[in-house]
Amino acid sequence: GEDVEQSLFLSVREGDSSVINCTYTDSSSTYLYWYKQEPGAGLQLLTYIFSNMDMKQDQRLTVLLNKKDKHLSLRIADTQTGDSAIYFCAESVMNDYKLSFGAGTTVTVRA
Amino acid sequence: NAGVTQTPKFQVLKTGQSMTLQCAQDMNHEYMSWYRQDPGMGLRLIHYSVGAGITDQGEVPNGYNVSRSTTEDFPLRLLSAAPSQTSVYFCASNQNNEQFFGPGTRLTVL
């Protein structure tokens, strides 16, 4: 939606790190999410971060949150061909389960 | 648990036809929602429900109706399909701020 913005495309070489960026406008955003969508499939929750955190790491995934700049990023270490997908950033407010999504970043991993 | 299930997977309608997209979840989640996904626009919320008997409109509700007679089921009805409703529809349920999505229904309206 208009409240969440992402770049549309990212191309990365296999083995390199990928960084997907997202900006949001709602200062009351409490939860920020990253979803992965593979071709023809639904959305898979990768990770989420609460707004009182500035970093979260989960295996190859690192989420960084800059609340002052309303900027969220997802870093994928050692990117593999199976990481090729569309990645969506989304935000919600505490106790309101409605999600606002970005348009999605299509990540292409090349050999 | 089967999670969130949706039927059908694919559907083609003619303009003016009606149909119901089915959604069910077996996780006893109170909150359920419907989104549509269009190229370059991410997902947009159509309708949502915070529990049985309670529904509300999202960002793009026009042309769609919902009902929530049970915790498990949350069907989406198109009363008179229009080509602008060609899209991929996702149902989701939510617990503890984690939203679980179904596999989607790809709808084409001719």
Interface residues (C-beta under 8 A of the other chain):
Chain A: G1 V4 L8 Y31 Y33 Y35 A41 G42 L43 Q44 L45 Y48 F88 A90 S92 Y97 K98 L99 F101 G102 A103 G104
Chain B: Y31 S33 Y35 G40 M41 G42 L43 R44 L45 Y48 V50 G58 E59 F90 N94 N97 E98 Q99 F100 F101 G102 P103 G104
